[in-house]
Amino acid sequence: MKNISYFCIVKRFKSILKIVFCCLPLVLGGKTTAAAQSAPWRLSPTDMTDAQLDSVRISLLTCSPHDEIYSLYGHTAIRLENPAYGVDAAINYGMFSFSKPFFVARFVFGLTDYEMGVVPFAYFCEEYRSYGSKVTQQVINLKNSQKRRIIQALEQNYQPENRVYRYNYFYDNCTTRARDMILQNLQDDSTHVIGKSHTEPLTYRDMVHACTQHHPWARFGNDMLLGLMADRLTTNEQQQFLPANLMGDFDEMLISDNRTYEAPLVLDKLTVVPEGQQFSEGGFPLSPTACALILLAVTLLVVAYEWLAADNVCWIFDAVLMVLSGLAGCLLFLMLFSQHPTVRLNLQMLVLNPLPLFFLWRAVKRARRGQRDPWWMLWGALIVLFFVGAFLQRYAEGMMILASCLLIRCVVNTVATRKSKA
């Protein structure tokens, strides 16, 4: 297996993703490395005796975010300790291969395949220590029979034909895979896990915002791609796609033995890598709102010039707006074909869509002749629907201002009296 990197977004693609996707949401942190190949495929023997299983520990590892744009959401892994066989490994579900073609396109359309991978625990800790990230270990309260089942499931999952899965950043990601591996193999006919009954009223967008609060352009990119479905309230289980949420829920879970005995799911909790110093990269100095306000100011100046000069509509300015909004709209249009349900229905497409590119030549041609074009009425109607849609979906920062700029140009091009330049 060549060029395997671990966890979610690769640093190699960071610059591309910043430009094209502005940080696609919930690709939950990590860094490229070749060391993941060094672990043997055999984690632990599955036929160990109870005496040997007594010393085995299985834990949930939660890594806090660091300030790189690709790791704002943290990371989850499983630690398997088997001193009798010299095994101390970190197991995660965030590996992918550089050799697969069209990685970025496949990620956009929800066709990305990720893999289960194993690295030595010492290496895992060193990686996150270099980031300045804190790594917390929660030792799971397990019977020997449950340890055996989890080890067998990990062994089976690590077979080459079973390692790959179809990644989804909300519903089936690196964190939910680790959760399911532990909980599904812990429970049986006589043992059940009791989770907390209360759920905070949060949407996927709320949780993404909490993780990107100090990164306005990352938040802007997320909000541009996330659609109407991201504003629905989530259940407690759905909120566990974030590592920190899963760690908190594990702290509150209880193991019930036929409802006659209850014990905490987490036997012990310790910090295996203390939080270190992090260095943040300088971002773009202007916020999305500031950029939108600048565009609004320019739009109003153009309108004032047209009014005072009593001249034709500034078709060059309109052409630039149509090209830029049409190109941005192409990306949102592609989301219609994505397998990610939270990006397919996006009301921001009423403003940013490919239609301006189709009407560009005709609209400019008529504007230069002093003629009105019905396109501006169509676009204006779509923008009005966009404002109505604000009651259903939260839009990206500055989008309301951008829509106002475009609506102003639609009104001007619809009602203004032009002089012919024939």
C-alpha positions in Angstrom: 0.0 0.0 0.0 1.8 3.1 -1.2 1.5 6.8 -0.3 -1.0 6.2 2.4 -1.7 9.3 4.5 -3.7 9.5 7.6 -6.7 11.4 8.5 -9.1 13.4 6.6 -7.8 16.4 4.5 -4.2 16.1 3.3 -1.8 18.9 3.8 -0.8 18.3 0.2 -4.2 19.5 -1.0 -4.6 22.3 1.6 -4.0 25.2 -0.8 -6.3 23.7 -3.5 -9.0 23.1 -1.0 -8.7 26.7 0.4 -9.2 28.1 -3.0 -11.8 25.8 -4.4 -13.7 24.7 -1.4 -12.7 27.2 1.2 -12.2 24.4 3.6 -14.9 21.8 3.0 -16.6 21.1 6.3 -15.8 18.3 8.7 -12.8 16.7 7.3 -11.6 16.1 10.8 -7.9 16.9 11.0 -4.6 15.0 10.6 -1.3 15.1 8.7 0.3 13.1 5.9 2.8 10.5 6.8 4.3 7.3 5.5 4.9 5.8 8.9 1.4 4.3 9.0 2.6 1.5 6.8 5.1 0.3 9.4 2.6 -1.5 11.7 2.1 -5.2 11.1 -1.3 -6.3 10.0 -1.8 -8.6 13.0 -3.0 -6.5 16.0 -3.3 -9.2 18.6 -4.1 -12.9 18.5 -7.8 -13.6 18.7 -7.4 -16.9 20.6 -5.9 -15.4 23.8 -6.8 -16.9 27.2 -8.6 -15.0 29.9 -5.3 -14.5 31.8 -3.8 -12.9 28.7 -6.8 -10.7 28.1 -6.7 -9.4 31.7 -3.8 -7.1 30.7 -5.4 -5.9 27.5 -6.7 -2.3 27.5 -8.8 -0.8 24.8 -9.3 3.0 24.8 -10.8 5.9 22.9 -8.3 8.5 21.9 -9.5 12.1 21.4 -7.1 14.7 19.9 -7.9 18.3 20.3 -7.8 20.6 17.2 -4.8 22.5 16.1 -4.7 25.6 14.2 -4.1 24.2 10.7 -7.1 24.8 8.5 -7.5 21.0 7.8 -7.6 20.1 11.5 -10.1 22.4 13.2 -12.3 19.6 14.3 -10.0 17.2 16.1 -9.5 13.5 15.6 -10.5 10.2 17.1 -8.7 6.9 17.3 -8.7 3.6 19.2 -5.7 2.5 21.3 -5.1 -1.2 21.7 -2.6 -2.2 24.4 -1.6 -5.8 24.7 1.6 -6.0 26.8 1.8 -9.8 26.6 2.4 -9.5 22.8 4.2 -6.2 22.7 1.3 -4.4 21.0 0.6 -0.8 21.6 -1.2 0.6 18.5 -3.4 3.6 17.5 -6.1 2.6 15.1 -8.0 5.2 13.1 -10.4 5.3 10.2 -9.0 8.3 8.3 -6.5 7.0 5.9 -6.6 7.4 2.1 -4.4 6.8 -0.9 -2.8 9.5 -3.0 -2.7 7.1 -5.9 -6.5 7.2 -6.4 -7.4 9.5 -9.3 -9.6 12.6 -9.0 -9.4 12.7 -5.2 -10.7 16.3 -4.9 -13.6 15.7 -7.3 -14.5 12.5 -5.6 -14.5 14.2 -2.2 -16.9 16.9 -3.5 -19.4 14.3 -4.8 -19.2 12.2 -1.7 -17.4 9.3 -3.4 -14.3 9.4 -1.3 -13.1 6.0 0.1 -11.2 6.0 3.3 -9.4 3.2 5.0 -8.7 1.8 8.5 -5.1 2.2 9.4 -2.7 1.4 12.3 0.3 3.3 13.6 2.5 2.7 16.7 1.0 4.6 19.6 4.3 6.3 20.3 4.4 7.7 16.8 0.8 8.8 17.0 1.5 10.7 20.2 4.7 12.3 18.7 2.6 13.5 15.7 0.1 15.3 17.9 2.7 16.6 20.3 4.4 18.3 17.3 1.0 20.0 16.5 0.6 21.2 20.1 -2.6 19.1 20.3 -3.8 17.5 23.5 -4.5 13.8 23.4 -7.0 12.3 25.9 -7.3 8.6 26.6 -10.5 7.1 27.9 -10.0 3.5 29.0 -13.1 1.5 28.3 -14.6 -0.7 31.0 -14.7 -4.1 29.3 -15.0 -7.7 30.3 -12.6 -10.2 28.7 -15.3 -11.5 26.4 -16.0 -7.9 25.2 -12.2 -7.3 24.7 -12.1 -10.5 22.6 -15.0 -9.4 20.4 -13.5 -6.0 19.8 -10.1 -7.4 18.9 -11.7 -9.9 16.6 -13.7 -7.1 14.9 -10.6 -5.0 14.5 -8.7 -7.9 13.0 -11.6 -8.6 10.6 -11.9 -5.0 9.7 -8.1 -4.7 9.1 -8.2 -7.4 6.4 -7.3 -5.8 3.0 -10.8 -6.5 1.6 -12.5 -4.9 4.6 -10.5 -1.8 5.3 -12.1 0.6 2.8 -15.3 2.4 3.5 -17.3 5.2 1.8 -16.5 8.3 3.9 -19.2 10.9 4.8 -18.1 13.8 7.0 -21.3 14.0 9.1 -22.7 10.4 9.0 -19.9 8.0 8.6 -16.5 9.5 9.4 -13.3 8.7 11.4 -15.0 9.4 14.8 -18.3 7.5 14.2 -16.4 4.5 13.0 -14.3 4.3 16.2 -17.5 4.8 18.2 -19.3 2.0 16.4 -16.4 -0.4 16.7 -16.4 -0.1 20.5 -20.1 0.2 21.3 -21.4 -2.4 18.8 -19.0 -5.0 20.0 -19.4 -4.2 23.6 -23.2 -4.7 23.7 -24.9 -8.1 23.5 -28.1 -9.7 24.8 -27.1 -9.1 28.4 -25.1 -5.9 28.2 -26.4 -2.5 27.1 -24.9 1.0 27.0 -27.1 3.8 28.4 -26.3 7.2 27.0 -27.3 10.6 28.3 -31.0 11.4 27.6 -30.6 15.2 27.0 -29.6 16.7 23.7 -28.7 20.3 23.1 -30.7 21.9 20.3 -27.9 22.1 17.8 -27.7 21.9 14.0 -24.7 20.6 12.0 -24.1 24.2 11.0 -24.0 25.3 14.7 -21.4 22.7 15.5 -19.3 23.6 12.4 -19.5 27.3 13.5 -18.2 26.4 17.0 -15.2 24.8 15.5 -14.4 27.6 13.0 -15.2 30.6 15.2 -11.7 31.9 14.8 -11.4 31.2 11.1 -14.0 33.4 9.3 -13.1 32.3 5.8 -13.2 28.6 6.7 -16.6 29.2 8.2 -17.6 31.1 5.1 -16.6 28.2 2.9 -18.4 25.7 5.0 -21.6 27.8 4.9 -21.4 28.3 1.2 -21.4 24.5 0.6 -23.8 23.5 3.4 -27.4 23.6 2.4 -30.9 23.5 4.0 -30.4 20.0 5.6 -27.5 21.3 7.7 -29.9 23.6 9.6 -32.0 20.8 11.0 -31.7 19.9 14.7 -29.6 16.9 15.4 -30.0 14.0 17.8 -27.4 13.2 20.4 -26.0 10.4 18.3 -25.7 12.6 15.3 -23.7 15.1 17.3 -21.1 12.5 18.0 -19.5 13.0 14.6 -17.3 15.5 16.4 -14.5 14.0 18.5 -15.1 16.3 21.4 -18.8 15.5 21.6 -18.1 11.8 21.5 -15.6 12.1 24.3 -18.0 14.0 26.4 -20.8 11.5 25.8 -18.5 8.5 26.7 -17.9 10.2 30.0 -21.6 10.1 30.8 -22.4 6.6 29.4 -23.2 3.7 31.7 -23.0 -0.1 31.1 -26.1 -1.9 32.2 -26.0 -5.7 32.9 -29.7 -6.8 32.4 -30.7 -3.6 34.2 -29.5 -4.9 37.6 -26.0 -3.5 37.5 -24.7 -0.2 36.2 -21.1 0.9 35.8 -19.4 3.8 34.0 -18.4 3.1 30.4 -15.1 4.9 31.0 -12.9 3.1 33.5 -10.1 5.7 33.6 -9.4 9.0 31.8 -6.0 10.5 31.4 -4.0 12.9 29.3 -1.4 11.1 27.3 -0.2 14.2 25.4 -0.5 17.5 27.2 -1.6 20.6 25.3 1.4 22.4 23.8 2.1 25.6 22.0 0.4 26.2 18.7 1.3 28.6 15.9 -1.4 30.0 13.7 -0.9 31.1 10.1 -2.0 34.7 9.3 -5.2 34.7 7.4 -6.8 37.2 5.0 -7.0 40.5 6.8 -10.6 41.3 5.7 -13.6 39.3 6.9 -16.3 38.1 4.4 -18.6 40.9 5.7 -16.0 43.5 5.1 -15.4 42.3 1.5 -19.2 42.3 0.9 -19.5 45.8 2.2 -16.7 47.0 -0.1 -18.6 45.5 -3.0 -21.8 47.2 -1.9 -20.0 50.6 -1.7 -18.6 50.1 -5.2 -22.1 49.1 -6.5 -23.6 52.3 -5.0 -20.8 54.4 -6.5 -21.5 52.9 -9.9 -25.2 53.6 -9.5 -24.4 57.2 -8.5 -22.2 57.7 -11.5 -24.9 56.3 -13.8 -27.5 58.7 -12.2 -25.3 61.8 -12.4 -23.8 61.1 -15.8 -27.2 60.1 -17.2 -25.2 57.6 -19.2 -25.7 54.0 -20.2 -25.7 51.4 -17.5 -22.1 50.3 -16.7 -22.2 47.1 -18.6 -18.5 46.3 -17.8 -19.3 46.2 -14.1 -22.3 44.0 -14.7 -20.4 41.7 -16.9 -17.7 41.2 -14.1 -20.5 40.5 -11.6 -22.1 38.0 -13.9 -18.9 36.1 -14.6 -17.8 35.9 -10.9 -21.3 34.9 -9.7 -21.6 32.4 -12.5 -18.3 30.7 -11.8 -19.1 30.5 -8.1 -22.5 29.1 -9.0 -20.9 26.3 -11.0 -19.5 24.9 -7.7 -22.9 25.1 -6.0 -24.5 23.5 -9.0 -22.2 20.5 -8.8 -23.3 20.0 -5.2 -26.7 18.9 -6.6 -25.0 15.7 -7.7 -23.1 15.1 -4.4 -23.8 12.0 -2.2 -23.6 14.3 0.9 -27.3 15.0 1.7 -26.4 18.2 3.6 -25.1 20.0 0.5 -27.5 19.0 -2.2 -30.4 21.4 -1.4 -28.8 24.9 -1.1 -30.9 28.0 -1.4 -27.8 30.1 -2.0 -28.0 28.7 -5.5 -30.8 31.1 -6.2 -28.1 33.9 -6.2 -25.0 32.0 -7.3 -25.7 29.6 -10.2 -24.4 29.1 -13.7 -27.2 31.0 -15.4 -25.3 34.3 -15.6 -22.7 32.6 -17.8 -25.4 31.6 -20.3 -27.0 35.0 -20.5 -23.8 37.0 -20.3 -23.2 37.6 -24.0 -26.8 38.5 -24.8 -27.1 40.8 -21.7 -23.9 42.6 -22.5 -24.8 43.0 -26.2 -28.2 44.5 -25.4 -26.7 46.7 -22.7 -24.3 48.2 -25.2 -27.2 48.9 -27.5 -29.2 50.5 -24.8 -31.7 47.7 -24.8 -33.3 45.9 -21.8 -32.8 42.2 -21.3 -35.4 40.0 -19.5 -32.5 38.2 -17.8 -32.3 40.9 -15.2 -36.0 40.4 -14.2 -35.4 36.6 -13.9 -32.3 37.1 -11.8 -34.0 39.7 -9.6 -36.9 37.3 -9.0 -34.5 34.5 -8.0 -32.8 36.9 -5.6 -36.1 37.9 -4.0 -36.8 34.2 -3.4 -33.3 33.9 -1.9 -34.2 36.6 0.7 -37.4 34.6 1.5 -35.4 31.5 1.9 -33.4 33.1 4.7 -36.3 32.0 7.0 -35.4 28.4 6.2 -31.6 28.3 5.8 -28.7 30.2 7.4 -26.6 31.8 4.7 -22.8 32.3 4.6 -21.5 35.5 6.1 -21.9 38.4 3.7 -24.2 36.6 1.3 -27.2 38.9 2.1 -25.1 41.9 1.3 -23.8 40.3 -1.9 -27.4 39.5 -2.9 -28.4 43.1 -2.2 -25.6 44.3 -4.6 -26.8 42.0 -7.3 -30.5 42.9 -6.8 -29.5 46.6 -7.1 -27.9 45.9 -10.5 -31.0 43.9 -11.5 -33.3 46.8 -10.7 -31.0 49.3 -12.5 -30.8 47.2 -15.6 -34.6 46.6 -15.6 -35.9 50.2 -15.0 -33.0 52.5 -16.1 -33.4 54.5 -19.3 -30.4 53.9 -21.6 -29.0 55.8 -24.4 -28.3 53.9 -27.5 -24.6 53.7 -28.7 -25.4 52.2 -32.0 
